[in-house]
Amino acid sequence: MSKLYFRYGAMNSGKSTHLMQVAHNYEERGMNILIIKSSTDKKGGDKLVSRLGVERTVDLLAKKDDNIFEKVSQWVELNGKIHCILVDEVQFLKNYQIDQLLEIAVVKDIPVICYGLRTDFQMNGFEGSERLLLIAHSIEEMKTICKCGNKAILNGRKINGRFVFEGEQIAIDNVDDVEYESLCGDCYFKYKKSRN
């Protein structure tokens, strides 16, 4: 039986870059992969975009009401065996879509490796990430650092260069006039307190 993996990290921890490296490794060995990205992530359209400047077109843009199990089944019928499924921006998927990814791993025996954020800029969980934390076979943190040098665990949202702590959960950097910064707990609360 294959497994469902969740690799999470704060912004700038290299999630998309790592996904593209894993894809390259499979393809270099003559294996077929399927890359899925949530359509909620408007940055790059149908492309994965790494902050290092690397881009790659995805195979499937998953919409909120898509049945990913059915989409993958159709993909296999048209294109043949898949050796691995890689999912970027998984935090934006719905609970039932995460359950479908688990079903793909178990029933179809295809490893599914998901990359995404664990929490938003208000320290609240994303739907897809919360479900993965409950049912993934393997959970791995991808580490990055805060500008103070400590381990970053949170995501700070900035508008016009200032940290904000209220607003809609989803705003895409470089699309919705926001930017994000990885923060350690100390810096997060220091910036939050300075806003009061």
C-alpha positions in Angstrom: 0.0 0.0 0.0 1.3 3.5 -0.9 1.1 6.4 1.5 -0.3 9.9 1.8 2.5 12.3 2.8 2.1 15.9 4.1 5.1 18.2 3.9 4.3 21.5 5.5 6.3 24.6 6.3 6.0 28.4 6.7 6.3 30.6 3.7 9.7 30.4 2.0 10.6 27.0 3.3 11.1 25.7 -0.3 7.9 23.6 -0.6 7.3 24.2 -4.4 11.0 24.0 -5.2 11.2 20.6 -3.4 8.1 19.4 -5.2 9.7 20.2 -8.5 12.9 18.4 -7.5 10.9 15.3 -6.5 9.1 15.5 -9.9 12.5 15.7 -11.7 13.8 12.7 -9.8 10.9 10.5 -10.8 11.0 11.6 -14.4 14.7 11.2 -14.6 14.1 7.5 -13.8 11.5 7.2 -16.6 8.5 7.3 -14.2 5.2 9.2 -14.7 4.0 11.8 -12.2 0.9 13.9 -12.0 1.1 17.4 -10.5 -2.0 18.9 -8.9 -2.4 22.4 -7.7 -5.5 24.0 -6.1 -7.2 26.5 -8.5 -7.6 28.8 -5.5 -3.9 29.7 -5.8 -4.0 32.2 -8.7 -0.3 32.9 -8.6 1.2 31.6 -11.8 -2.2 30.4 -13.2 -1.6 26.8 -14.3 2.0 26.9 -13.2 3.9 26.1 -10.0 6.0 29.1 -9.2 9.0 28.9 -6.9 10.5 32.0 -5.3 13.8 30.8 -6.8 12.4 31.5 -10.2 11.7 27.9 -11.3 8.3 27.3 -12.9 6.5 24.2 -14.1 3.1 23.7 -15.7 0.7 21.5 -13.6 -1.3 18.6 -14.9 -4.5 19.3 -13.0 -5.9 22.5 -11.5 -8.2 21.2 -8.8 -11.4 23.2 -8.3 -13.4 23.2 -5.0 -16.0 20.8 -6.3 -13.7 18.5 -8.2 -13.6 14.8 -7.3 -9.9 14.2 -7.4 -10.3 10.5 -7.2 -12.4 10.5 -10.4 -10.0 13.0 -12.1 -7.0 10.8 -11.3 -8.9 7.7 -12.6 -9.6 9.5 -15.9 -6.0 10.6 -16.1 -4.8 7.1 -15.8 -7.2 5.8 -18.4 -6.0 8.5 -20.9 -2.3 8.5 -20.1 -1.4 5.3 -18.4 0.2 4.4 -15.0 1.2 7.1 -12.5 4.1 6.4 -10.2 3.6 9.4 -7.9 1.1 12.3 -7.4 2.5 15.6 -6.2 0.1 18.2 -4.8 1.1 21.9 -4.3 -0.9 24.5 -2.2 -2.7 21.6 -0.6 -4.0 23.7 2.2 -6.7 25.1 -0.2 -8.3 21.7 -0.9 -11.5 20.6 0.8 -11.7 17.9 3.5 -13.4 15.5 1.1 -10.6 16.1 -1.5 -8.0 15.2 1.1 -10.0 12.0 1.8 -9.9 11.3 -1.9 -6.1 11.7 -1.9 -5.9 9.1 0.9 -8.2 6.8 -1.1 -5.9 7.2 -4.1 -2.9 6.2 -2.1 -4.6 3.2 -0.5 -6.9 1.9 -3.2 -4.9 2.8 -6.3 -1.6 2.2 -4.7 -0.1 5.5 -5.9 2.0 7.6 -3.4 0.6 11.1 -2.9 3.0 13.8 -1.6 1.3 17.0 -0.6 3.0 20.3 0.1 1.4 23.3 1.8 1.0 25.6 4.7 -0.2 24.4 8.1 -1.6 27.7 9.3 -2.7 31.1 8.0 -1.5 34.6 9.1 -3.8 34.5 12.1 -2.5 31.1 13.3 -5.7 29.3 12.2 -5.5 26.1 10.3 -6.5 25.7 6.7 -9.2 23.1 5.9 -7.0 20.9 3.8 -4.0 21.0 6.2 -6.1 20.2 9.2 -7.5 17.1 7.5 -4.0 16.0 6.4 -2.7 16.4 10.0 -5.4 13.9 11.0 -5.1 11.3 8.3 -1.7 11.5 6.5 0.5 8.5 6.9 3.6 10.7 7.1 3.9 14.3 8.3 7.2 16.2 7.8 8.0 19.8 8.6 10.1 21.8 6.0 12.1 24.3 8.0 13.0 27.9 7.3 14.2 30.8 9.4 12.8 34.1 10.6 14.8 37.2 9.9 16.0 37.2 13.5 17.6 33.8 12.9 15.2 31.6 14.9 13.2 28.8 13.3 10.1 30.2 11.6 6.8 28.5 12.3 4.3 31.2 11.4 3.3 33.3 8.5 3.0 37.1 8.8 0.9 39.0 6.2 2.0 42.4 5.1 0.0 45.1 3.3 2.0 48.2 2.2 5.0 46.9 4.2 3.1 46.6 7.5 2.0 43.4 9.3 -1.7 42.9 9.5 -3.6 40.4 11.7 -7.2 40.7 10.4 -8.7 39.9 7.1 -9.9 37.1 4.9 -8.0 33.8 5.4 -7.0 33.6 1.7 -5.1 36.3 0.0 -2.4 35.3 -2.6 0.9 37.0 -2.5 1.9 39.0 -5.6 -1.8 38.7 -6.7 -3.9 40.3 -4.0 -1.6 43.2 -3.0 -0.2 41.3 0.0 3.1 39.8 0.8 4.1 37.2 3.4 7.1 36.8 5.7 8.1 33.7 7.7 8.2 34.5 11.4 9.3 32.8 14.6 6.8 32.9 17.5 8.6 35.7 19.3 8.6 38.0 16.2 5.0 37.2 15.4 3.8 38.3 18.8 6.1 41.3 18.9 4.6 42.6 15.6 1.1 41.8 16.7 1.5 43.7 19.9 3.0 46.7 18.1 -0.2 46.8 16.0 -2.4 47.3 19.1 
